[in-house]
Amino acid sequence: MASRYKTRFNWHTWLETLLPKFVLLPSFLLAIVAIYGFISWTAVLSFSKSTILPNYEWVGWHQYQKLWANPNWYIALKNLFIFGSLYISLSCAIGLALAILIDQKIRLEWLLRPLMLYPMALSFIVTGTVWKWILNPGFGIEKSMHRIGFESFTFDWIINSDKAIYTLVIVAVWQTSGFVMAMFLAGLRGIDSNLTKAAYLEGANLFQIYWKVIIPQLRYTLVSVVIILGHLAIKSYDLVIALTGGGPGKSTEVPGTFMYSYTFTRSRMAIGSASAIIMLLMIAAIIIPYLYSEMRSREE
Amino acid sequence: MIDLEIKNIKKNFEKTNILKGINLEINKGEFIVILGPSGCGKSTLLRIVAGLETASSGHVFLTGKDITVLPARERNMAMVFQSYALYPHLKVYDNFSYGPNIRHEDKKQTDKKIKETAAVLNLEDQLMKYPKQLSGGQRQRVALGRAMLRNPSCFLFDEPLSNLDANLRLIMRRKIFSIHQDLKITTLYVTHDQLEAMTLANRIVLMNNGYVEQIGAPLDIYDKPKNIFTAKFLGSPNITLLDGIIDASGKNIKVINSKIVFPLSGVSLEAGQELVLGIRPEDILVSNKNEANFPAQVEFIEATGGLSIIYASAEGCDIRISTTKRISATLGDTLYLKVQGMHLFDKKTSQRISTINYQQNP
């Protein structure tokens, strides 16, 4: 009996076992080609003599040597460092503060929580464009302050080459701190409320409870937040293009804009590819230890 | 001397009344167990005493001082939670020192006290471990130690042993008992486990549905239950309850819908008075046909070695018997049962009218 069932071809089971594979196949192939294929292509280009168009003459590490001798690359790295460190630390601080405030059983939490998350729903291009107007001294905050009587008020960071990088920080922090808040809030809600009560009965005040009992337990959330923000900072491109376009001068040049301009506008594709590979390695340096520790903690 | 006084405490959550006027006076050094079924309001009462929740009305006094609105952290009370509530990111030692450091107590003194406490609780080797590296019993001992280091004016326990297995529960019960014997600190202990209540308490406060049903020493409550609820809640297996009525002569109690009759003694009641008879399982003896009050058919026997519990049925009434004798009977066998004593409750008010003891007045 059993053998008769085995030999008979059953459309239904055949479809059931293979359908998921069929459905996933296109996106799987697309990922192989569009992600890993182009990563490999970029890697190959970075070892080539390419200029305006790909040229597969092998030159070894030559383009990397040129990249690390390029002063613009150092400007981009310095800007990334300033932007990244301020962006991550301010987003964490503001996000955590908002999460703690929201966690105080306040009214209208249902309204405030999504309200603070909305900036995250905008694309960086939209955010950048809107904030370019807000920060423009000609018709933004500065002009408004002049109009209501504060004639001496100046806020021209966006056209000031020493300060322009900080406008990037302001806008990026505005965009992501709501998201950071949501992550910390989820972490806070996962903490046993009896811990607060126990500490309270031991004589701790609210500040001591948060500082010594609650916040230390958010350290795993903090690691996730820093990694997410860290890779956002390294690959930041669209916000810079929309807000400052890398200027004034080269004052807001970051690796992302460096890579684009060398590859596509300055006809030095090989150096651009080399910088893209360096960015990939930076992100890998953050993500791989994280994934590794995640997988290890899951096995335990 | 009255240490802790709870005066007419009421608590409403929106429209539900959790506590409907609780009054309690606790003497210094007394071990009070608040016992009751889940949802009776016992944990809410404890949290109000701790200051973790506010009462809707009423007052709490500690050594004569009104502490109703005093913040929890100024009450000098220590609480042990069912979930232990240990700080997971701190080692056992730091869990102990957290409170003393916050209260700016002398560091050397604290270190000495932590070592003494750890010795009392057999935790010397665990001080440098994190809570998650400890077993449930060890975690509960850490929670207990943390409460002891508070040097509180009052200990509060919220179902502290509910997460432990039966054997550990027994050991921890003894530990809590001996610590109370040593320190003589006023203790309020909330549980739904009657065994914990009977073995630990100086006095039990039996709560039901937001009211205090009865307050008294454990054996007093067991021997003189104020009403049917108390009689039913204490004792394992449950007390047997039968509907009865005083017959026309006024000398006998007749079990309704059956031929079972018990002589009335020690109290005179009007003919026709409706009663509920409460018979403890150990007050029913397996006897012979001549001496017995009534026969019953065996439905189920739980032989646990030292004690046998027999579930039997007599003319449709469920009877529970516990005996140290080993009974060799099987399903459907007839046993002749003799009743040694019973509680009489008024059917209308549920209050106990009297207790009959047939051993003294045969």
Interface residues (C-beta under 8 A of the other chain):
Chain A: D192 N194 L195 K197 A198 A199 Y200 L201 E202 G203 A204 N205 Q208 K212 V213 P216 Q217 R219
Chain B: A50 G51 L52 A72 R73 E74 R75 M77 A78 M79 F81 S83 A85 Y87 P88 H89 Y98 G99 I102 R103 R146 R150
